[in-house]
Amino acid sequence: MNLFDVYPINEVTIVKAKGSYVWDDKGDQYLDLYGGHAVISIGHTHPHWVNRIEEQLEKIAFYSNSVRIPLQAELAEKLGRVSGKPDYQLFLCNSGAEANENALKLASFHTGRKKVVAFSKAFHGRTSLAVSVTDNKNYIAPVNETENVIFLPFNDSNALNDCFENEGKNIAAVIVEGIQGVGGINVAGDGFLKSIRANCDKYGAVYIADSVQCGYGRSGKFFSHDFAGVSADIYTMAKGMGNGFPVAGIIIAPHIRPKLFQLGTTFGGNHLACAAALAVLEVMEEEKLMGNAVMTGKYLRDELEAIPVIENVRGRGLMIGFDVPEKLKDLKKNLLLNQKIFTGEAKPNVIRLLPSLALKKKDAEQFIEALKEEIALLTQAPSE
C-alpha cells in the first residue's frame, strides 16, 4: 500500500528533536523556525511535557467522556486563569478544524441562523463547515459548497457594516483570525475587530475568534484578538495547545448555554491530551514564554526591517511574515538545504516564522546571519 500523495515533501527525515532544534537520520542538526506549523509552543520534547505525559500514561491513557475526567476540570481552571477568561466554558476536541467546526455549529444553534461572515485569504480548516469558510477554492469540494457563507475583504470595516445592514438578521456568526496564518501573516486591525464586536452585539451574531495559530501566547498576548481590547464569544484553539500532542478546544462565553448532546467527541479531552495541555500552560507560566515571544519577536522584526531587500515585515510576537522579491524565490529552499533552517512559506513569495515561544536570542541571531548570507548569494551579480 502507498501513502495517498497529498503533501509536498522536503526530503528530510527527522528522528530527534530538542528545544528549537531537530536532527535528521544522517545526524545533521537543523534550527526549527517553523515549529511543525506553529505547533511547537514550548520547545520540542520539553522535559516537563514529557514527564507529564509519561506519568499519565502509567495511570490511564484513555476513557470516553461518559465518565468524569478530573484532568479536564483542572485544564479548564488553568486555561481560564492563564488566558484571562475564567468565566468562559471549555469544550475539548482534537484539531483546529474540529474546533472551528464546533464553534460554527454552536453559533448556529445559539442564534437559530445560517449565514456566516468570513474574510478574504482566511484559512479555518479542512472539515466541512471549516473549509466552507476558508477562502481557497482548491480546498472546497463540491459537497462543501454553500450559499450560507459571505466572504468580505479582510480589514474592511465599511464592507462589514454594509453586510450587516443588509443581512444582519440572518447572520449567525463572524469568524476571523486575529493574524491570518496560511493567508500570509496578515494582522487584523484593532478597529476592524472592534467593528466585528459592535456589529455582533447590535445584530445578535456570534463573534468567533479563530486562535488556532495566532493564539496560545504566540502573539505576546494569550489571544492575538486581545490587542483590540474586545472579547469574542467563542475562541478556537489547537496548534500550540499540546506542543505536538493532538488536542484542541473552544472556550465559550457564559451567555451561550450548553444543552446535552449538542456537541460531542470520542477522543477530545482524553487523559493524555489533558496532561499534555496542562504541561504546556505550566511551562508557559514558569518560563514566562509570552514575554519571551515579545522580546525575541521584536528583535527578529527589527533585524528583518534593516535588510533592504526584505519587504513588508509584519506580525506580532513570534508569528512573523515578510515578503521577498522574485529573485529571492528560492530563499526558503536554500535556507533549508544550505543553512539547515526550517521556515514556512505562503504564496506568493512570503516567508513565515512560527518558532517555539522559547526561541533563544542566540538562535534568532543565527537565523538572521544565515538569512543575510543566503540573500547575498541569491542577489550577487552572475559571473562574467
N, C-alpha and C positions, 0 to 999 in steps of 0.2 A: 504494500500500500504506500502511495506517495502522499506527501503533505499537499493540501489544497493551496495552490500558489497565488496568494493574495498580498504578500508583503515584499517590498523591495528590501533586499538583504545586504548588509555590509558583511563582507567575508571575514568576519572576526568571530571567534568562539570564546566567550568569556567563561572562565572556570573559577575565578576567585574575585572577591570584592571586599574592600575595607575603606571606610570613610568616603573620601571623594575619588578613590582610585579603584580601577578594576584591572585584572590580569587575564591575558588570553592563554590558550593551551600551548603556546610557544614560550611562555614566560615573560612576554612583553607587558609593560605597565602602561596604562592609559589614564589620563586625567578625565574624569567624567563631569562635564558641564551640561549634560542633558538629563541626568537622573532618571533614565528609563522613561522619559516623557513626563517630567515633573513629579514622579512617584517617590523618589528617594528624598525624604524630607529631613531626616536626622543623620544621614550618612549610612552607607552600606554596612550591613551586619554589625550595627551598633551593639556593644556587649550587653547593655541593659535590655534592649529589644530582644536579643537572642535569648537571654536568661528568662525573661518574662514568658516567651513562647514555650521554651523547653520545660519550665516549671508547670505551666498549664497543661502541656501535652502529657506529663506524667500523671495528671489528675483525671481530666476528661477533655477530649478534643471536640466532641460534638454531641449535642442533643437538640431536638427541634424546639420551636417556640411554643410548643404545647405545655412546657413546664417553665417554672420560674428560673431565670438565669441571673443571679445577683450581679455578675460582671456587667450586664447591660445597664443596670441602675447605677453602678459605680462609674461607668463610662459616661452616662448621661450627666451625672453630677459634675464630673471633672470637666467635660466638654462645655457645659453651661458656664462654669466659672472661668475657664481659660478664654473662652470666646466672648465673654461679656453678655451672654444671652441666657441667664439662669432660669428665666421664666418660660423658655421655649420647651417644646416636646421633641423627643428624638425617635425617629423610625430608622432602623438599621437595615441595610441591604448589601449588595455585593460589588457594584460598579457605578461609575459616573452616569452611564446611560440609564441604568436602572433607577438611580436617584432622580434624574430628571424626569423619567417616565412616571414615577410615583408622584413627584411634585405636580406635574401637569394634570394627572388624573385626579389628585386631591383637590386642585384648584377648580376643576370642572365639577366635582362632587359638591364642593362648598358653594359655588355660585349658581349651579344649575345651567351653566352656559357652555358654548362650544368653541368660540373663537379664541385664538391665541396670537399675540403680537410677538414677533421675533425680528431679528435685525440682519442686515447685510453682513456677510463674512462670519456669521455665527456658526459655531460647532457645539452641538449639545449631546452627541452620541449617535449610535447606530441601531438602536432598537426602534420600534415602530413610531411612537409619538416623538421620541427624541430626534430621530432622523428627519421627521417631517418639519421640525423647527430648525433644522440645520440648512444653511444656505450653500448647498453644493449639490447640484443636480446629479453628479456622478454617484452619490451615495443613496439617492432616493429611488427605490424600486417602484414599479407601477402600483404595487399594493400599498405603498406608503403615501401615495399622492392624496392630498386632501384639500378641500376649499376652506378649511377651518383655520388655516394659518395665514396671517397677514405679515409680509416682510416689509420693513421700513428701513430707511438709511440709518446706519449707526451714528449715534451722537447728534441726531437731528430732532431737537425738541419741538420744532414747529410741525414737522411731519407727524410726530407723536400726538400733539394736541389736536391736529386736524382729524387724525384717525379716530381718536376718542369722541370727538364731536359728532362724527358720522356713525360710529359703530359701538359707542360706549356701552349701551345696554346689552350688547351681545358678547362682549369681551370677558372671558373667564380669567385670563392671566397675561402678564407681560413677563417674558423670560429673557434675561440679559446677563452676559458675562461681565464682571467688573473689569477684567482685562481679557480681551479675546486672545486665546492661545493659538489654535490652529489657523485662525484668521490672520495672524501675523503680529501679535503683541500690540493690540490697539487698546488704549486705555479709555474707558468710559468716563466722560467728563462729569464733574460733580454736579453741575447744573442739569445735565441730562438725566442723571439718576434721581435728582430731586423732582424733575418733571414726571418721571415714571411714578414716583411715590405719590405725587399730588394727583395725578390722573387716576391711579388705582384707588385712592381714597375717595375721590369725587364720584367715580362711577361704580365702586364696589367690586373692582377686579383685584386679583391676587398678584403681588409683586414677587416673582421668583428670582432669586439671586443665584445664578449658576456660579458656584465657587469651587467647581471640581478641580480646575487647575490653579486659579488665582486665589484660592482660599488656603486655610490651614497655615497662616503666617507667612506665606511666600512673598507677599507684598510689603511686609513690615507691620501690617495690622493683621488681625486674625482673618478677617474677610476684607478683600480689597474694596468692597462696596462701602465699608466703614469710613473711607476717606470723605464721602459725600455727607456724612452726618445724618444719614437716614437709615431706618431699619426696614428690611424686607419682611414679607410674610412667611416665606419659605426660603431657606438656604440649602443648596445641594452641595455635597462634598464627597470626595473619593481620593484618587491620586495619593497625595502625601499623607492621608489619614492612617494608613497602615504601614508606610515605609517599604512597600513591596508585598505585604500580605493583603490579599483581596478583601477589602472592607470599604463600605460606603454608607452614606446616610443622608437623611434630610432632617433639619430642625424646623419646627413648625410653631408659629406664633400662637399664644394661648387662646386667641379668639376663634381659631379653627379647631373644632372639637372632633375627636375620633368617634367612629362607630365600629362595632365588632364586624370583622370580615371585610372591612373597607379596603385595606391593604394587606399584603401577605408576602412571605418569603420563606423558602426552605432553609437556605444556608445563612441568610443575613443575621448578624448578631450572634453567631456561634461563639463558643468559648474561646477558641484560638484567635478569632478575629478581634474580639474584645480585648484580649490580653495584648495583642499587637498594638491596637489603637490606644490603649492606656499607656503603654510604654512610650509611644510617640509623644503624647501630651506631657508625660513626666519628664522626658528628656528635653522637650522644648522649654519647659519651665526651668529645669535645673541648669541648663546651659545657655539660657537667655537667647534662643535662636532667632526670635523675631528681631531683636536688637542687632544681632549679627547680620541678618538679612539686609537691614537698613544700611549698616556701615559698609559692608562688603559690596553691596549693590551700588552704593554711591561711588565707591572707588572705581568699580568697573565702568559705570556710565561716564564718569569724569574722564577716565583714560580713553574710552572709546570716542568721546566727543573731541578729544585732542588729536585724533588721527584724521588728517584732512580728507582722505578718500572715502571714509565711512560717513554715511548719511542717516539722518533721522533716528538718532539713538532715542529709545523710548522704553517705558515700563516703570515698574516700581519694585523696590526690594530686589530680590533675586529672580525676577521674571522680566527679562530684558530682551529687546529685539533691536536690530539695526539693519539698514538697507546697504547693499553693496552694488556697485555698478556692474554692467555686463562683463567687463574684463576680469572681474573677480568671481565669476560664476562658479569656479572650481574651488573656492575658498574652503567651504565646509569639507569637501572631499580631501583636500590637501592637508587640512588640519588633522584629519583622522589618519591619513596614510603617512604623512611626513613627521607630524608632531605628536602623534598618539594622543589626540584630544577629541573627545566626543562633544559635538554640539548638535543643535537642532536646526531645522530648516523649514521655511514656508515659502511658497511661490508668490511672486517671482523674486528671487534673489534676496531673501530675508534670512538672516541668521538669528536663531533663538537660543538664549541661555537660560537653562532651567536646573541649576545645580542643587545639591543639598544645601539646606539652610545653614549647615555647619561649615560651609566652604571657608577655608582659611585664606587670609590675605596673601600669603606666600603662593598659594595655588592660583589665586586671581592674578597675581603678578606674573606667574609662569605663563598663564594664558595670554596676557597682553603682549609679552615679549615674543611668544610663538606666533601670535597673530600678526605682529609687525613684520616678523621675518617672512611669513608666507605672503603678505601683501607686497613686500619688496620684490619677492621672486616673481610674482604674477604681474607686477607693473613695470619691471625693468624693460628697457628697450631691447628688442631682439638683436642678437649679434650680427655684425656685417658679414 
